[in-house]
């Protein structure tokens, strides 16, 4: 398609040097237009390339592991974007940890907004985080996440209800109801 060359006046379009020069600009403009046209798809977490997803995660302040499943990485970028305004709050920490681990999470702290006539609780820098499990993350990774999300000086008490256990041997079906098989 020669959309730019076609706009040249007839006398200029007949000059091979000028025509080649304008054609080069046309090629550059076409590649820029293609990239601009695809931006909305690259910003969509469901359609973005893995590289763009990694960039979006970095831009939003979340470090994605390339070894994690693609759908998990897409879900994390989507959730971090959705919860951007809630980061650092109890709701934000609960929702992000739930998205990262798939576990039910409860955050208990004394922080909050208190009015003039409200009773302000005693200062306590300990934030208790209760979760059913850590999903595919280690406790160390969860604690690292919490340190980055909670206010400076907050101390974390992590309470994981169910610890993953290592499998002992392989399961074998019992044949005919006899355990000796």
Phi, psi and omega in degrees: 000132183242061184293324181279319178297323180295342180272352179291146171299151186307316182297320180287323181295337181277346179280115184297325181291312179295320178298317178294321179297314180292325178298323178296316177298323179298317179296317179297313181298321179297318180292323177294318179297320178299317180294319179294319180296333182266357183302316182298328178285327179286336179273348178277119184297337178281341184242345186298146175292159179303323180295315180293323178298319177298317179297314180299319178299315178298317180298325180273356177089025177238133181265116181263142176267125180299341181278346177289150178302146183304318182294326177295315180297319178297317180296319181295315179296319179299314182291319179298318177297317181295325186261011185308316180289346182259359184300138181088352178263166178302312180300316181297316180295316179299312184294318179293319178293323177296319179294322183286328188247337186078010182258159172283132185232138175231129178249129180238122175208169181265000181295159179160186178248126184237137178277176183301323184262003180278150174277120181269124179292161178299148180295133179212111184282001183274126175251120180266126178242114179254131178218150180294318180199174181258009180062225180272001179270154174274164176299324179298318178294320178297316179296322176297318177298314182297320179297327180280338184263333184271159180300152178302134180093350178289137176256135185256132171245107183266126180238101179261118187290317184238115178273138177294141179247145178285140179291139178251103180073191181245143179285140178230136178293145176276126182264129174064020177080359180259122183291338182280344172068000000 
